[in-house]
Each structure stands twice: as C-alpha cells, then as structure tokens.
C-alpha cells in the first residue's frame, strides 16, 4: 500500500515541475497531474474542472490580465452554454473559442494539456482541498485578513 503523504508530495512536486518549450513559458502538465487521480482518463478530470463556473471565471480573469487577444464575447457564450446540464468544455474548445493562451493542448508524443503555473495551481487546489487549506493558513499566518482583501464585483 502506498504512503498517502508520499503520494501527495509526489503530486505537488509533479505539479510544479515546469514543462519547457511550451511557447517559451514553463507550463505545467495538467495531464500528468490528472493522471495521478485517474490513470485511465486524465482528460475527464480536466473536463470536470472546466465544468465549474468558478474555474471558467478564474480562467477568464487570468486571460483578461495576460492576453490582449482573449475573446470575451466567446467566453460569455460559454458561460451561457454552461446552463445546460449536458455542458462539457474541453481544453481545445476553450482555447479555440476564446483564443486563450493560459492553457495549451498538444497532440502526439509528449502531448497533453499544459497550463501556465497560475492556472496549474488553481487546478491542483481544485483536486486537493488540503492544499487549498494550507494556502489559506499560510496567508492568514502571514498577517492576511479578510478585511484587507479587496472584493470587487
């Protein structure tokens, strides 16, 4: 039987090891991270993450801050499509429709779904709530308070 702590450390380590030469930015393989959760269908894990409105909102905000070519109109159409219970977004759809750059999808050997480290961290926190809790604790320990955080709508 595998040691749960060792497995969690392994997931965290693989999540932060950059994949070189993806648009000259060190992107992280979401496929490798997801494979640790579901060896047979890592793509389903990624698609489940993309079904969340919070995920798409996070990606939208990230793209608006980092990508001048981002198509917010197409993003709004995806938000509308999310209302249907059968909604499923794939990384390729997100990239093609919105002109996203934070996620990259590659076919063939060495392929998979890769993400900017900011986005990969969000994916990892979605997969591992204990990591999210650790981050919250560290922010609080460093003096961060809810009152100090700006909540914008």
Order of alpha helices (4+ residues) and beta strands (2+ residues): alpha-beta-beta-alpha-alpha-alpha-alpha-alpha-beta-beta-alpha-alpha
